[in-house]
Amino acid sequence: MATKTAKKSTKTTAKRKTTRRRSKIKKNLVIVESPSKAKTIGRFLGRSYKVVASLGHVRDLPKSRMGVDIENNYQPDYISIRGKGDVIKELRKDAKNAKAVYLASDPDREGEAIAWHVSNILKLDDNEKNRVTFNEITKDAVKNAFKEPRTINMDLVDAQQARRVLDRLVGYSISPILWKKVKKGLSAGRVQSVALNLIIQRENEIRNFKPEEYWTIDADFKHARDKFKAVFYGENGKKTKLADNADVQKVLGKLDKKQDFAISKVTKKERRRQPQPPYTTSTMQQDANRRLNFRTRKTMMAAQMLYEGIDIKQGAPVGLITYMRTDSTRIASIAKHEASKFIHEEYGGEYAAIKPVKGKLPEGAQDAHEAIRPTSVYRTPAKMKPYLNNDQYKLYSLIWSRFVASQMTPEVIDTMTVDLQQNGVTFRANGSKVKFAGFSKVYKRGEEKDNLLPDLSEGDHARMVNDNPAQHFTQPPARYTEAALIKTLESNGVGRPSTYAPTLDTIQRRYYVRLVSRHFEPTELGEIVNKIIAKQFPDIVNAKFTADVEGELDQVEAGKQNWIKVVDSFYKPFSKEVQDAEDKVAKIQMKDELAGSDCEICGAPMVIKMGRYGKFYACSRFPKCRNTKAIVKEIGVTCPVCHKGNVVERKSKKNRTFYGCSRYPDCDFVSWDKPIGRDCPKDGHFLVEKKVKGGKQVVCPNGDYEEAVQK
């Protein structure tokens, strides 16, 4: 019995020694930005690696001061970011116990800067090959990247530093002037000032627009038993404009409705529509805004999750798309071959392009990464749907279909143009029919339908059944949507893929603009700020100047420019403008407007004040009396619940419009849809107005009743 106990004790001791020995084996430490990325990569690399997250940047310029030593070559004074103390402590501890440290942050300027800051905090050797980058988070891509680590690219770091320093110099020079001259809490920046200026320029165009009258004549024609539509084209073979009703009557006076029109010309052509190249960051943001009604920030958050890894129940999580911050439309050969194979198998060889479309790089584009594409085309949206939330699925479907379509053949459309003439007056009918779907089998650009015309030939005749003259007026240019503003900024060379989302977010948070029906409208505050910046700092709002600065930053990234010289050439003339603005800009009094009511607490008059989120009611005795009230808009409908208060329009925390009773909290009626003041004839429930495609519709919330769409 004692012998057995001794043997058991010996085994236990041996086991403890083995455990201790194993625990002393050092692992390779890999540092990425986010926990989800760390989790995905950790499963690819195995037990000999420990993957941790820095949670983004660990160092930055201080918020309380400029943090740039202008007298000493613009050297930035980096400090540890507040709240990151525990993260830095853990990173140092892990690095001390690691066999080797690898920095695997994103493959762009920002990612390179994060790697450099982490390297500085951990006191790593600058000459050590410890930087690892990959364009997609798949097992093969990650493992291959670790076979070829490199040193930190200081050109990329310097380009990011130059941008950060320039933005700090602009923001921390102009913002204090705005605080003194207008109000506290305002800010200015290089890219955001251009964006704001573009929105206000468009608003001024709309205000100054003078509509011009014009007319059209639509007509229904009949050939044998076939009916078709045509529109007035011109007279005597030339296109003619109809300026007013007199011109219309002159044309109609030449027509004899009892006489047939002669088919004078029939033109049949074959039109080929080419697919668009795969997405860049900008085109993805634009399409997601137009097609999915996604805000830019929402698009980038969903894309980040798709890139960092999704658990599709096949072992380790896997990144479903390539890196989502890119200005390139380039595609890797292996992805082209896989797409071609998939298209052959799924749709047939006639749909696979021999020479896929190549996108034209925008001016200043770096072409550093591939276009945004699925990491495997065989992971179709239908197969991935069970593992994705709604936003992820919608965006992934868009990215997948755009990429597959880019590797497909053109859509072929048969078109037919028919001219009908009588007494020198020409009407024209246009018809089209899809002959071969091509790429549109996967990715449709719009909701185009076939418009078939009868089989008409020159010399045939057709009778006008009726005419429909209509008066129109030219419309002002539309306000910018997020998609349109991003497109304009990109076409002007302002900003880069990573800057659009934060730029649009900033001008809204500062209440310089607001989104109304998905379009940007400038606020009174935004117009005041823009007026000061445009007058005192014309280069800051000049799109070409800002684009030139972006170009110089790209030169720094390419190693062709010194970042200090770029900053210096910008700051010297800018600093003189700052000094002039200090002296010349007069203090603007934001006068409080009387609200027309008294404070229910102290009886003093209430006034309308401008706050961070817009106008609100406040007591004129502030700060002695701090009574405030939201400004609400009555819609002229009595509350359908209490029948005492009025229904008012309110805003949620996410700036979404909803409707509630003015007697809240005594009455808790709320509705996302607008009540119209009538009850359902079927069940007596109050009716609401819903937004639907093509207009608005009056419906019963219980689903028992609906009225026709109101255009």
Salt bridges, closest charged atoms under 4 A:
GLU33 OE1 - LYS37 NZ 3.06
ASP60 OD1 - ARG164 NE 3.10
ASP77 OD2 - ARG65 NH2 2.73
ASP94 OD1 - LYS50 NZ 2.98
ASP106 OD1 - LYS37 NZ 2.69
GLU110 OE2 - HIS57 NE2 2.76
GLU112 OE1 - ARG131 NE 2.93
GLU112 OE2 - ARG150 NH1 2.84
GLU136 OE1 - ARG373 NH2 2.96
ASP167 OD1 - ARG190 NE 2.71
GLU203 OE1 - ARG479 NE 2.82
GLU205 OE1 - ARG202 NE 3.83
ASP220 OD1 - LYS229 NZ 2.85
GLU235 OE1 - LYS254 NZ 2.43
ASP260 OD1 - ARG463 NE 3.07
GLU270 OE2 - ARG272 NH1 3.86
GLU270 OE1 - LYS435 NZ 2.85
ASP287 OD1 - ARG290 NH2 3.42
ASP287 OD2 - ARG291 NE 3.41
ASP287 OD2 - ARG402 NH1 3.56
ASP311 OD2 - LYS313 NZ 3.80
ASP367 OD1 - ARG330 NE 3.43
GLU370 OE1 - ARG373 NE 2.69
ASP391 OD1 - LYS298 NZ 3.60
GLU411 OE1 - ARG273 NH1 2.75
ASP419 OD1 - ARG428 NE 2.74
GLU447 OE2 - LYS693 NZ 2.72
GLU448 OE1 - ARG273 NH1 3.67
ASP455 OD1 - LYS268 NZ 3.86
ASP467 OD2 - LYS257 NZ 2.96
GLU482 OE2 - ARG295 NE 2.79
ASP505 OD2 - ARG297 NH2 3.14
ASP505 OD2 - ARG509 NE 3.16
GLU521 OE2 - ARG479 NH1 3.55
GLU521 OE1 - ARG514 NE 3.88
GLU524 OE1 - LYS615 NZ 3.50
GLU527 OE2 - ARG207 NH2 2.48
ASP548 OD2 - LYS544 NZ 3.28
GLU550 OE1 - ARG163 NH2 2.56
GLU550 OE2 - ARG190 NH2 3.78
ASP554 OD1 - ARG109 NH2 2.39
ASP554 OD2 - ARG496 NH2 2.58
GLU557 OE1 - ARG109 NE 2.42
ASP568 OD2 - LYS572 NZ 3.32
GLU582 OE1 - LYS180 NZ 3.36
ASP592 OD2 - LYS609 NZ 2.89
ASP673 OD2 - LYS690 NZ 3.10
GLU689 OE1 - LYS696 NZ 3.86
GLU707 OE2 - ARG678 NH2 3.13
